[in-house]
Amino acid sequence: MKMTIDWRISVLYLCCMFIKAADKKDRATGKIYRYYKLCESYRIGDKTRHRTILVLGKLDEIQSDTDKKLLADRIEQYLAGSNALFSLDIPPHIDTLAKQFTSQIKRKGLANHSLVDPAVSTSRQKQKKDIQRVDLSSMEMEDVREIGIEWLCKQTLERLELREFLEGLGWSRFQVDMALIHIISRAAFPYSEHKTAQWIKDNSAVAELFNRDPSGINRFRLYRASMKLYQEKEGIEKFLSSTTNELFDIEDKIILYDLTNTYFEGRKVGSKVARFGVSKEKRKDAKIVALALVVNVAGFVKYSHIYRGNIADCKTLEETLEGLSLSTSTTGRKPVVVIDAGIATEDNLRMLRSKQYQYICVSRTRLKEYTLSATGMVHLQDKREQSIDVSWVENDQDNDQYVYVRSHMKAVKESSMNDHFCDRYEEELDNVARAIHKKGGTKRYGKVMERIGRIKERYPTANKHYEIEVKQQDDITTEVTWKRKPIPANSKPGEGVYFIRTSLPLKDEKLVWDIYNTIRQIEEAFRVLKTDLSLRPVYHKEDPHTIAHLFLGIIAYTVVHTIRHKLKNHSIHHDWRNIVRIMNTQKAGTITMKRADGKRLNVRVCSRPIAEVEKIYDTMDYKQMPFYRKKFVFPESRNA
């Protein structure tokens, strides 16, 4: 008995429950009401984490903070399997509530396994054995469906508490289920609503996890679910932003902003957002739509906005920041904005300063007159272990500070590109030179000079390395020659060099480079959205469906990134497609067999996870099985 008491006391020092207040706004009435959540604080290594265990509701029966603390302590005692381990003077109404909430937690399997009585974990082994005589030759397996990735995403949505948020908006249980099923489907099987409905009916157990009939889910219900989610875009983004910050103890001290675009298949006649523009995928034949994202340094989306496809990147920053204003955590000051060179125009930088935002960006222009800091160059390595040299720059151009950056790999790449451009440049000049000796070729001096001018325009980088001589006689070109200028041995071409510009009053060039380098997070977010979640291309014909489709992908990205972020924190660096592949090894199926009495016995079982799947569940602190077995007995078959 002494060992059991010592074990429980040690666990209670590791985990501590408390009740937390939260506010929600009824969009229909505008009324704000308060509800309470039972949360758990626990330590992993030297870091403290919080997780929500159960939503308790309004708790009208309890008024004081002291009573709420007593309620949390009493629930914690009951979960530890002791009624008298600590003798507390608990009022009867608090004790009654504690028993009710404890029962809900155990029934739903929401408690941390370390707080539950060890006897509970073995209770399943002590169940009465169910021994029946069956005909093994009649055994068959049917209705086999994927359940691993669906179960992983469902538990993540529970951790994000999206169901409680949507129900707080007045959504029915059916509407919430359809929305969550659609989000999970987008993460696990990112295809059209038509194909998704077929996948739910034939391949996936996602409907079963919500006790829904898969045959009742069609593309029209999925369309309505995504449209309804988009109607609550502002509230959902703000809610998920604060929830992910709370889950991972993140403060939005730095935000990253960038744009991408995705193209349409189809003519998109009459669309207000689909326009011809500069496509990231080089699809000049297709109209595009622009997606602006603001993410924090952990990669979680804080705000998103859809722009027409032909808008310039630099024209979107101010409007997006205005929409972002209420979507970040309160840190006592405005966050540092990290942007790339395409957005960092002088007008945008003045706007940021006027709104009292600090910023870090790549300078749009290369400094010509500058002096490197007397402290010398600092040698760094990026995440790919490639060499980076950084140094402060003494510059009187403006009030901002500049950091000189030279990437050795970037220099190699630029050098290779220059060689490629020079080869193409010489090839085109050679075509001009041959044409003057061919029948019907371009020989007139003016036309030849016009062709050479176009070549110079196409290859400005290569042109500066060449001297071209054109000879003529009676307005007819007789010879075109060129030679490459020698590069002095002591010159520095500046390949691989760029400048980081910042308004921060810092003198730590490594810190500035590290902050700017976080922009890789938003690049990764775009890659996951467009590739793993298939936001590219868009097939929807109507603008509302297009926008709802993109927003559904952003919600699914939050689920995906919550999983990947937690796994990365524990050194599991799978990409999302690999996680889907691994989790799909867990299946649900029905084993059917004939009993000795002729009746048909059906047993619905979930396969045990393989080692890799089990590792993912354990890292996420999730249950490994949505169910163990469900048994059904049917009357004797007529054909028996």
C-alpha positions, 0 to 999 in steps of 0.5 A: 500500500505504501508503494501505491501511495508514493507512486500517486504522490509523485504523479501529482507533482508532475501533473496539476489540474486547474480550471480556466475561464474562456469567453465566447461571442454569440454571433447572432445576438452579439452577447459574450458569455463565459465558460470554463475548461478543465486543463492540465499542466505538465512538464516534459523535460524543462518545459511546461505544457498545458492541455485541455481535458474537458469543457465544463460549461458555465459552472453556475453552481460555483462562484468563487475561485477557491471553489473552482480550485477545490473542484479541480483538486477533487477531480484529480483525486478521483482520477488518481483512484483515491477518495481519501488520499488527501482529506479535503473539506469538500462541499457536497455540491462540489463533490457531486460535480467532481464525480460527474466530470470524472465519469465523463473524462473516464468514459471518453478516455480524456485523462492522461494515462499517468493520472489514472489508477493502474487498476483501470488499465488492467480492467480490460484484461479482467473482463469475462472471457467470451468463448463461442463455437464457430465454423472457421471455414466460414470466416471472412473479412469484409468492409475493410477501411483505413482508420489510422490517419482519420483517427489521428486527425480527429484526436487533433481536432479534439485537442484544438477544441474546434467542435466546442467552438462551432457548437458555441456558434449554434451549429447543430451536431450534424453540421459540426460532424459534416464540417469535421469530416470534411476537414479530416478528409481534406487532410487525408485525401485532398481531392474534389468533393465528388472524389472525397464522397466516394472515398468516404463511402468506399475506403475510409472509416472517417464517417464511422468515427462520428457514428455517421452512415457513409452512404449519407455523405455526398458532395453537396453536403461537403460543399455546404460544410465548406461554405458554412466554415468560410462564413465563420472565417474570422472567428475560426482563424482567431480561435485556432490562432489562440488555441495553437499558441496556448497548446505550444506556449507560443507568443506572436513576437514575430510574424511572417508575411508573404503571398503565393498564387494557384491557378485555375483549370477552366475559363473562369468567365465572370470571376472577380478573383480569377485574373491572368498574372504572374503564375508561380507555376509558370502557367501563363495560359491559366488564370490565377488567384492570390493567397496571402498568409500571415504565420508565426515563427512556429508556422501556424496561420494567424490570418489569411486573405484572398486577392485577385490574381493580378494584384501586385504583392506589394499592394497587399501588405497594409490591408492584410495587417489591418485584418490581422490586428486582432488575430495575434497574442498580446505581447505588450508590443506589436510583433516584428514583421518579416517580409521578402524583397518583393513586398519591401517597397519604400512605401510599405516600409514607411507604412510599417514605421507609421503604424509602429511596426518593426521589420526585417526584409531583404533590401530591394537594391544592392548597396553600392557604397558601404563599409563592412563593420570593423569587428569583422565577418561572422561565419555561420551555417544554415540548416543545411550546414551551408556556409554563410558570412554576415557582417554589419554594414556602415551606411549613411543611406537611411536610418535603417540598419543593414547586414551584409550576407554572403552565401557560398552556395548562392554564389555557386548557383549565381555563377552557374546561372551566369555561365548559362546565360553567357552560353545562351548570349553567345549562341544568339550572337552567333545566329546573328553573325551567320544570318548576314552570310545567308540568303534571305538573312538579316543584313541591313545594319539597322535591323542587325543592331535591332536584333542585337539590342533585343539580345542585350535586353533578354540577357542583361546579366551576361551583356555586361561581360561582353564587347560587341563590334559590328562592321558595315558597308553601304548600310549592309552589315559585313561582320559581327564579332564579340569578345568576353571581357576579362575579370580582374584577379583582384575583383569581387563580382558580388555573387551570392551577396545580398543585404538584410535591412531592419528597423530593429535597434540591434547590433547582433548580426547573427540574431538579425539573420536568424530572424529573417531566416524564419521566413522559411516557415511560410515557404514551407506552409505554402508548399504543404498547402499547394502540394500535400493538401492539393490547393493547386490547381482549383477546379471550382467555377464559382468564386464563393466555392473557390474561396471556401475551398482555399479556406478549408485547406487552411483549416486542414493545414492547421491540423496537419501542422499541429501534428507535424510541429509536435512530432518535430519537437520530438525529433520525428521529421516526417513530411505529411505524405509519409505520415499519411502512408504510415498511418494508413497501415492501421485498418478497421474491418469486420470479421464474419463467421458462422456459429455452431447454432447457425447464427452469423457472428460479426465482429468489428475490429481495429488493427493494432498499430505497427511500431511506427504508428504507435510511436506517433500516437505516443508522441502525440499523447493520443489513444491508439485505438478508436475501439477494440471490438464491436460484436453483432449476432444475426439470426440464422441465415436462410441458406444455412 
